[in-house]
Amino acid sequence: MGGGQLISVHPQELTFQFELEKQSYCNLTVVNKTAHHVAFKVKTTSPKKYFVRPNTNVVQPWDSCTITVTLQAQKEYPPNMHCVDKFLLQSTKVSPTIDIDEIPPDTFSKHGEKVIEECKLKVVYFYPQSGNTNSEGESGISSTSKHSGKDFDIAKKSSIEESQQVQRLREDMVATLQQNKQLQRELELLMRRRNSKTDAGFSLTFAAVAGLIGLLIGALLKLALSSPSAK
């Protein structure tokens, strides 16, 4: 698990199952290791190829956030399945009162004594487990070389991919739980913002309703206490 003094990032590589004309995704977990609010921003050298959600956010103290990176559908394989794309995750301390929906554009600007931490991430592509004939044809592997050294490398690569898929399933399960938690926090934040706008009128209404409920409860208690004596 990599990162800096403010956050940790897992995994250190973005791995995508590469299939033509199909989207693929990878989850990143960002953990705030401090008692401060930390904002992060994700950049990439190929912004048209990837969709990042969220690409900016604020992580509360000792909390975490899941970033989902989607590789858009591609029409051709890269040479030798080698990817030169890079990702950069910047992070910095921010005020607890910052609006996560309107993070100032200069938040990640390096000026003054502000500390901006940066974490670089590589991108790795791998073939789908079931893709044998098509994938081999696209990558230039001939069917006549099944018993060659290249096939040994492919078998070894397939074993690695299986372990990566198991790891991806575990990460997806953790990511789903964290996304649910994140959505709950966002809903609570929206409710607090909405309620804060109507606090003035709401307080008078609430006081009146509370008083009325108190009178009704008092009357019911008095009636309940007086009923046995009436018998």
ROLUM-480962 format. One record per residue (C-alpha): residue number from 1; x, y, z. Coordinates in steps of 0.2 Angstrom, whole numbers. Layout:
<semars>
i: NUM; X: X; Y: Y; Z: Z
...
</semars>
This chain:
<semars>
i: 1; X: 0; Y: 0; Z: 0
i: 2; X: 8; Y: 16; Z: -6
i: 3; X: 5; Y: 35; Z: -3
i: 4; X: 12; Y: 48; Z: 9
i: 5; X: 10; Y: 55; Z: 26
i: 6; X: -8; Y: 61; Z: 22
i: 7; X: -16; Y: 46; Z: 13
i: 8; X: -12; Y: 29; Z: 8
i: 9; X: -18; Y: 22; Z: -9
i: 10; X: -22; Y: 3; Z: -13
i: 11; X: -18; Y: -4; Z: -25
i: 12; X: -2; Y: 4; Z: -32
i: 13; X: -6; Y: -1; Z: -50
i: 14; X: -22; Y: 1; Z: -60
i: 15; X: -26; Y: -16; Z: -68
i: 16; X: -39; Y: -18; Z: -82
i: 17; X: -45; Y: -33; Z: -90
i: 18; X: -44; Y: -28; Z: -109
i: 19; X: -57; Y: -33; Z: -121
i: 20; X: -61; Y: -25; Z: -137
i: 21; X: -77; Y: -14; Z: -138
i: 22; X: -80; Y: -17; Z: -119
i: 23; X: -77; Y: -6; Z: -104
i: 24; X: -67; Y: -11; Z: -89
i: 25; X: -65; Y: -4; Z: -72
i: 26; X: -53; Y: -4; Z: -57
i: 27; X: -56; Y: 2; Z: -39
i: 28; X: -44; Y: 13; Z: -29
i: 29; X: -45; Y: 14; Z: -10
i: 30; X: -39; Y: 31; Z: -3
i: 31; X: -37; Y: 31; Z: 16
i: 32; X: -35; Y: 47; Z: 26
i: 33; X: -21; Y: 43; Z: 39
i: 34; X: -22; Y: 59; Z: 49
i: 35; X: -34; Y: 69; Z: 61
i: 36; X: -37; Y: 82; Z: 47
i: 37; X: -48; Y: 83; Z: 33
i: 38; X: -39; Y: 79; Z: 17
i: 39; X: -44; Y: 83; Z: -1
i: 40; X: -38; Y: 73; Z: -16
i: 41; X: -38; Y: 75; Z: -35
i: 42; X: -35; Y: 62; Z: -48
i: 43; X: -26; Y: 67; Z: -65
i: 44; X: -21; Y: 56; Z: -80
i: 45; X: -11; Y: 57; Z: -95
i: 46; X: -26; Y: 51; Z: -106
i: 47; X: -42; Y: 59; Z: -99
i: 48; X: -52; Y: 54; Z: -114
i: 49; X: -48; Y: 35; Z: -111
i: 50; X: -53; Y: 35; Z: -93
i: 51; X: -68; Y: 40; Z: -83
i: 52; X: -64; Y: 44; Z: -64
i: 53; X: -78; Y: 45; Z: -51
i: 54; X: -75; Y: 54; Z: -40
i: 55; X: -60; Y: 63; Z: -47
i: 56; X: -60; Y: 76; Z: -33
i: 57; X: -66; Y: 73; Z: -15
i: 58; X: -63; Y: 77; Z: 4
i: 59; X: -59; Y: 62; Z: 15
i: 60; X: -64; Y: 65; Z: 34
i: 61; X: -51; Y: 61; Z: 47
i: 62; X: -46; Y: 42; Z: 48
i: 63; X: -59; Y: 38; Z: 35
i: 64; X: -58; Y: 31; Z: 17
i: 65; X: -65; Y: 34; Z: 0
i: 66; X: -66; Y: 22; Z: -15
i: 67; X: -62; Y: 29; Z: -33
i: 68; X: -69; Y: 19; Z: -48
i: 69; X: -58; Y: 21; Z: -63
i: 70; X: -67; Y: 15; Z: -80
i: 71; X: -57; Y: 11; Z: -95
i: 72; X: -68; Y: 16; Z: -110
i: 73; X: -71; Y: 3; Z: -124
i: 74; X: -56; Y: 2; Z: -136
i: 75; X: -56; Y: -3; Z: -154
i: 76; X: -39; Y: -10; Z: -155
i: 77; X: -26; Y: -18; Z: -143
i: 78; X: -11; Y: -8; Z: -138
i: 79; X: 6; Y: -15; Z: -145
i: 80; X: 12; Y: -30; Z: -134
i: 81; X: -3; Y: -26; Z: -122
i: 82; X: 9; Y: -12; Z: -115
i: 83; X: 1; Y: 3; Z: -108
i: 84; X: 10; Y: 20; Z: -106
i: 85; X: -4; Y: 29; Z: -97
i: 86; X: -1; Y: 36; Z: -80
i: 87; X: -11; Y: 42; Z: -66
i: 88; X: -7; Y: 56; Z: -53
i: 89; X: -16; Y: 57; Z: -36
i: 90; X: -13; Y: 74; Z: -27
i: 91; X: -18; Y: 77; Z: -9
i: 92; X: -18; Y: 91; Z: 4
i: 93; X: -25; Y: 96; Z: 20
i: 94; X: -41; Y: 107; Z: 20
i: 95; X: -53; Y: 116; Z: 32
i: 96; X: -66; Y: 105; Z: 40
i: 97; X: -79; Y: 118; Z: 33
i: 98; X: -74; Y: 116; Z: 15
i: 99; X: -89; Y: 112; Z: 3
i: 100; X: -85; Y: 95; Z: -5
i: 101; X: -96; Y: 100; Z: -20
i: 102; X: -86; Y: 116; Z: -23
i: 103; X: -68; Y: 113; Z: -19
i: 104; X: -58; Y: 129; Z: -24
i: 105; X: -48; Y: 128; Z: -40
i: 106; X: -32; Y: 133; Z: -31
i: 107; X: -33; Y: 120; Z: -18
i: 108; X: -20; Y: 109; Z: -26
i: 109; X: -9; Y: 124; Z: -32
i: 110; X: 9; Y: 123; Z: -25
i: 111; X: 11; Y: 140; Z: -17
i: 112; X: 17; Y: 147; Z: 0
i: 113; X: 19; Y: 134; Z: 14
i: 114; X: 5; Y: 123; Z: 7
i: 115; X: 10; Y: 104; Z: 6
i: 116; X: 4; Y: 95; Z: -9
i: 117; X: 8; Y: 76; Z: -9
i: 118; X: 8; Y: 66; Z: -25
i: 119; X: 6; Y: 48; Z: -28
i: 120; X: 10; Y: 41; Z: -46
i: 121; X: 1; Y: 25; Z: -52
i: 122; X: 5; Y: 14; Z: -67
i: 123; X: -8; Y: 6; Z: -78
i: 124; X: -8; Y: -13; Z: -82
i: 125; X: -18; Y: -22; Z: -95
i: 126; X: -22; Y: -41; Z: -95
i: 127; X: -31; Y: -52; Z: -106
i: 128; X: -48; Y: -60; Z: -100
i: 129; X: -46; Y: -78; Z: -94
i: 130; X: -57; Y: -85; Z: -107
i: 131; X: -48; Y: -77; Z: -122
i: 132; X: -36; Y: -89; Z: -130
i: 133; X: -38; Y: -89; Z: -149
i: 134; X: -43; Y: -71; Z: -151
i: 135; X: -31; Y: -64; Z: -139
i: 136; X: -17; Y: -74; Z: -146
i: 137; X: -21; Y: -69; Z: -164
i: 138; X: -22; Y: -50; Z: -159
i: 139; X: -5; Y: -51; Z: -150
i: 140; X: 3; Y: -60; Z: -164
i: 141; X: 5; Y: -77; Z: -156
i: 142; X: 4; Y: -91; Z: -169
i: 143; X: -5; Y: -107; Z: -165
i: 144; X: 10; Y: -117; Z: -171
i: 145; X: 20; Y: -111; Z: -156
i: 146; X: 9; Y: -120; Z: -143
i: 147; X: 24; Y: -129; Z: -136
i: 148; X: 37; Y: -115; Z: -137
i: 149; X: 43; Y: -104; Z: -123
i: 150; X: 30; Y: -91; Z: -127
i: 151; X: 16; Y: -103; Z: -122
i: 152; X: 25; Y: -106; Z: -105
i: 153; X: 25; Y: -87; Z: -102
i: 154; X: 6; Y: -87; Z: -107
i: 155; X: 2; Y: -101; Z: -95
i: 156; X: 12; Y: -92; Z: -81
i: 157; X: 3; Y: -76; Z: -86
i: 158; X: -14; Y: -84; Z: -84
i: 159; X: -10; Y: -90; Z: -67
i: 160; X: -6; Y: -72; Z: -62
i: 161; X: -22; Y: -66; Z: -69
i: 162; X: -32; Y: -79; Z: -59
i: 163; X: -24; Y: -72; Z: -43
i: 164; X: -28; Y: -55; Z: -49
i: 165; X: -46; Y: -59; Z: -52
i: 166; X: -48; Y: -66; Z: -35
i: 167; X: -40; Y: -50; Z: -28
i: 168; X: -52; Y: -39; Z: -38
i: 169; X: -67; Y: -49; Z: -31
i: 170; X: -61; Y: -45; Z: -14
i: 171; X: -58; Y: -27; Z: -18
i: 172; X: -75; Y: -25; Z: -26
i: 173; X: -83; Y: -32; Z: -11
i: 174; X: -74; Y: -19; Z: 0
i: 175; X: -77; Y: -5; Z: -12
i: 176; X: -96; Y: -9; Z: -13
i: 177; X: -97; Y: -7; Z: 6
i: 178; X: -87; Y: 9; Z: 6
i: 179; X: -98; Y: 16; Z: -8
i: 180; X: -113; Y: 13; Z: 2
i: 181; X: -105; Y: 21; Z: 17
i: 182; X: -100; Y: 36; Z: 6
i: 183; X: -118; Y: 38; Z: -1
i: 184; X: -125; Y: 38; Z: 16
i: 185; X: -113; Y: 52; Z: 21
i: 186; X: -118; Y: 62; Z: 6
i: 187; X: -136; Y: 60; Z: 9
i: 188; X: -134; Y: 65; Z: 28
i: 189; X: -124; Y: 80; Z: 22
i: 190; X: -138; Y: 85; Z: 9
i: 191; X: -151; Y: 83; Z: 23
i: 192; X: -141; Y: 94; Z: 35
i: 193; X: -139; Y: 108; Z: 22
i: 194; X: -157; Y: 107; Z: 17
i: 195; X: -162; Y: 108; Z: 36
i: 196; X: -150; Y: 122; Z: 39
i: 197; X: -159; Y: 133; Z: 27
i: 198; X: -176; Y: 131; Z: 36
i: 199; X: -170; Y: 131; Z: 54
i: 200; X: -178; Y: 148; Z: 58
i: 201; X: -196; Y: 144; Z: 53
i: 202; X: -194; Y: 126; Z: 58
i: 203; X: -189; Y: 130; Z: 76
i: 204; X: -205; Y: 140; Z: 79
i: 205; X: -216; Y: 126; Z: 71
i: 206; X: -206; Y: 113; Z: 81
i: 207; X: -209; Y: 122; Z: 97
i: 208; X: -228; Y: 124; Z: 94
i: 209; X: -230; Y: 105; Z: 89
i: 210; X: -219; Y: 100; Z: 104
i: 211; X: -230; Y: 110; Z: 116
i: 212; X: -246; Y: 103; Z: 108
i: 213; X: -239; Y: 85; Z: 110
i: 214; X: -235; Y: 89; Z: 128
i: 215; X: -253; Y: 94; Z: 132
i: 216; X: -260; Y: 79; Z: 123
i: 217; X: -249; Y: 67; Z: 133
i: 218; X: -253; Y: 76; Z: 149
i: 219; X: -271; Y: 74; Z: 146
i: 220; X: -270; Y: 56; Z: 142
i: 221; X: -260; Y: 52; Z: 157
i: 222; X: -272; Y: 62; Z: 168
i: 223; X: -286; Y: 52; Z: 160
i: 224; X: -277; Y: 36; Z: 162
i: 225; X: -274; Y: 39; Z: 181
i: 226; X: -291; Y: 45; Z: 185
i: 227; X: -300; Y: 30; Z: 176
i: 228; X: -297; Y: 17; Z: 190
i: 229; X: -304; Y: 28; Z: 204
i: 230; X: -320; Y: 31; Z: 194
i: 231; X: -324; Y: 12; Z: 195
</semars>
